[in-house]
Structure formats: structure tokens, C-alpha cells
Amino acid sequence: MAEKKFLKKQTIEEIIAEYGGAAYSPDFGAWADLGYEENGQEYKRTTMIIGNPQWSGALDLTRGDYVWKWAYDFENELYYLLLTWHSGLRLPIAFDKEGAGKMLADPEAKDKFDIMIVDQPVMPKNWDEGNIKFTVLWDVKFKKAENATWPE
């Protein structure tokens, strides 16, 4: 789970060509301190939970190691979280300034955090009901793009 920093400036056309299609924005987003247990110890991790039904097919295939990087589209004022699994699967997620991108200005986004990606249009009331698909990205770090106008 390695981070790829902003290695080179890419145009939005290059990003779209590299990731092969549309990037969907989350239909919902929330912060949570999700608990887990390891060797009898309980821990909590700051987690961004985002969901969109369009990600359902990709979430069927998200296994193994992955890399992530952030890209910024100056023309449209969008951040993209660009995910690539070693299987070759690519998933671009768009964070727009007036929608999901507001989460990038939250205090939780200042340090490393996890991201849980789910295939639901709203936050599920009970995670045990239904056929929810999800994957978790560990230790993501958001960094504002140089010369970007947001987030503050």
C-alpha cells in the first residue's frame, strides 16, 4: 500500500486516458472512528467512508496490494484519488469542491486516515444487512496540490 506522490503534472486528458474512463464522486461521505481488534488489543482508526453504487463492479475485484496518488484538475477544481491494484484494476474517485471535496478540508484529513469505499448510495444503517461491498485503503495522506485554490 504505497503512496505515489505528485510525480509529474498531468493534464486531465492524460489522467482520463491513464485510468480509462469516468471518475465518479461519492454519493455520500462521512468520517468515523472505526474499531478493530488485533492480538486482543482494540484500536480505533480515523476513516473516511464514501459510497457510490457505480463502484460495485470494481469492488468485486479489489484484492491484494494497491497504490494511490492524488491528482488535481485546475480547470474543473477537482481532486482525483487515483487507485491502482496490482491486478491492473484502476478506480478514479472525484472529489469536487462543493461536494465530497469538502471532506478534504476537515481536520481529519490533515493526518493519515483510512478510506472505506462502499457500493451504497447512502450510509447503511446496519452493515450486516444486505450485500454491501467494500474495500479499505490504509494510511492515505491527502496533500493539497501546489497552487490549488482549495481546500483552505
C-alpha positions in Angstrom: 0.0 0.0 0.0 2.4 2.6 -1.2 1.8 6.2 -1.8 2.7 7.7 -5.2 3.4 11.4 -4.8 2.7 14.0 -7.5 5.4 12.7 -9.8 4.6 14.9 -12.8 1.9 17.3 -13.7 -0.7 15.6 -15.9 -3.5 17.1 -17.9 -7.0 15.9 -17.1 -6.9 14.3 -20.6 -3.8 12.3 -19.6 -5.4 11.2 -16.3 -8.6 10.1 -18.1 -6.6 8.2 -20.7 -4.4 6.5 -18.0 -7.4 5.5 -15.9 -9.6 4.5 -18.8 -13.0 6.1 -18.1 -15.2 8.2 -15.9 -14.5 9.1 -12.3 -17.5 9.1 -10.1 -17.9 11.3 -7.0 -19.1 9.8 -3.8 -22.9 10.0 -3.3 -22.2 10.3 0.4 -19.3 10.7 2.7 -18.7 10.6 6.5 -16.0 10.4 9.0 -15.9 7.7 11.6 -13.5 6.2 14.2 -13.8 2.6 13.2 -12.6 0.0 15.7 -10.7 -3.2 15.1 -9.0 -5.8 17.2 -5.5 -7.2 16.8 -3.9 -9.6 19.2 -6.5 -8.9 21.8 -6.0 -5.2 21.7 -8.7 -2.8 20.5 -7.8 0.1 18.2 -9.7 2.9 16.5 -8.7 4.4 13.2 -9.9 7.6 11.6 -11.8 6.5 8.5 -13.4 8.4 5.6 -16.4 6.4 4.4 -17.5 7.1 0.9 -20.1 5.4 -1.3 -21.4 5.2 -4.8 -23.3 2.3 -6.5 -21.2 2.8 -9.6 -18.2 1.2 -7.7 -20.0 -2.1 -7.2 -18.3 -4.0 -10.0 -14.8 -2.6 -9.2 -15.3 -3.6 -5.5 -15.7 -7.2 -6.6 -12.2 -7.1 -7.9 -10.3 -5.1 -5.2 -7.9 -7.8 -3.8 -4.3 -7.5 -3.0 -1.8 -4.6 -3.0 -2.6 -1.2 -4.4 -1.0 2.2 -4.9 -2.7 5.5 -4.7 -2.0 9.1 -5.7 -3.8 12.4 -5.7 -4.2 14.5 -8.8 -5.7 17.9 -9.2 -7.7 19.3 -12.2 -7.2 23.0 -12.1 -9.7 23.7 -14.8 -12.6 22.0 -13.0 -11.3 22.4 -9.5 -11.5 18.7 -8.8 -9.2 16.4 -6.8 -8.9 12.8 -8.0 -7.9 9.9 -5.8 -6.4 7.5 -8.4 -6.2 3.9 -7.2 -4.4 1.1 -9.0 -4.4 -2.5 -7.8 -1.5 -4.8 -8.8 -4.1 -6.8 -10.7 -4.3 -3.8 -13.1 -7.7 -2.6 -11.8 -7.9 1.2 -11.8 -10.5 3.2 -9.9 -10.5 7.0 -10.1 -12.6 8.8 -7.5 -13.5 12.5 -8.0 -13.7 15.0 -5.1 -15.4 18.2 -6.2 -15.1 21.5 -4.4 -18.7 21.9 -3.5 -19.4 18.2 -2.7 -17.2 15.4 -1.5 -14.2 17.6 -1.7 -15.4 19.5 1.4 -14.2 16.4 3.4 -10.6 17.2 2.3 -10.8 20.4 4.4 -11.9 18.6 7.5 -9.5 18.3 10.4 -9.5 14.5 10.0 -7.8 14.9 6.6 -4.8 16.7 8.0 -3.1 13.5 9.1 -3.1 9.9 7.7 -6.5 8.3 7.6 -8.2 5.2 6.1 -10.8 5.2 3.4 -13.6 2.7 3.3 -15.2 2.6 -0.2 -18.7 1.1 -0.3 -21.1 0.4 -3.1 -24.1 2.1 -1.5 -25.7 5.4 -2.3 -26.3 6.3 1.4 -24.8 5.3 4.7 -26.1 1.8 5.6 -27.9 1.7 8.9 -26.8 -1.9 9.6 -23.6 -3.2 8.0 -24.7 -6.8 8.5 -27.8 -6.5 6.4 -27.8 -6.8 2.6 -24.9 -7.3 0.2 -22.7 -4.4 0.9 -19.4 -4.5 -1.0 -16.4 -2.5 0.4 -12.7 -2.2 0.5 -10.5 -0.3 2.9 -7.5 1.8 1.9 -5.0 2.1 4.8 -2.9 5.2 5.7 -3.9 7.6 3.0 -2.4 11.1 3.2 -4.0 14.0 1.5 -1.8 16.8 0.3 -3.1 20.0 -1.2 -1.8 20.5 -4.7 0.6 23.3 -5.3 -1.2 26.4 -6.4 -4.6 24.9 -5.8 -7.2 27.3 -4.6 -8.8 24.8 -2.1 -9.1 23.4 0.4 -8.1 26.1 2.8 
